[in-house]
Amino acid sequence: MRAVVQRVTEAAVRVEGNVVGEIGRGLLVLLGAREGDSEQEARWLAHKIANLRIFPDAAGKMNLSVQAVGGAALVVSQFTLYGDTRRGFRPSFAHAAPPEIAEPLVDTFITALRAEGVPVESGIFRAMMQVSLVNDGPVTIILEKEAYGN
């Protein structure tokens, strides 16, 4: 699984003009599942993100997690994170997990992130979404847990 994690002061996701998920201070997580991923990768990634120390402490050093600052997470599934552009100009999504595999993995990730004590909002799987955010810093981290055996 792959995640693009952005520290935000606010973020929202809309579907057909309606807000379906919204947070204040916290993390926007764009999440992609790849062929071969399992619940183990989803839980590992949730634990990693919940404990990622990218918020400033009193000295201004990135030393606090989203939990420590009382923040939340907005999770948006995004299969395009596995777009392969090595050949040509049109991305191939051959390595992205098909929807019937990806959706339960996204759900597992969200459940695991909540179990870590992080309030979670989310987009709607397979919907055309508009995401807005105010990146704080800006701070953007890419995390990936590849499927075991790959």
C-alpha positions, 0 to 999 in steps of 0.5 A: 500500500502507498500513502501520500500524507500531508500535514494540514490545518484543514481538509475536506472532500466533496462528492457532487458538491456535498462535503462528505468528510472534513477535518481541521488540524491533522493529516490528509491521507491519499491511500492506494492499494496495489495488487497483492496487498493484504490487511497486514499492510493496511494495519502496518500503514495505519500504525505508522501514520498514527505514530508519525512524528511530523507535528512541531513540539514546543521547540518547533521540532517535528516531534509529535504525532497526530494523536499527540496534537489532538488531530484527525485524519481525512482518508481518500482512496486513490488508485492513481497512486499506482499509475505507472508512467515509465512507458509513454504518456498515458499512465497504466494502472495495471498494478493497482488493486481492483476495486473488490480488493482495494475497498476492503483494504481501505476499510481495514486501514480506516478501522485500524487508524481509528483503533490507534485513537485517531478520529477519521473522516473519509471520502466515498470509494469509487466516487469522483471526489474533489479534495481541498486542503491547506497544507501546513508547512508544507509537510508531505510524506510518502509512505509505502508498505509493499506486499510481502514477497514482492 
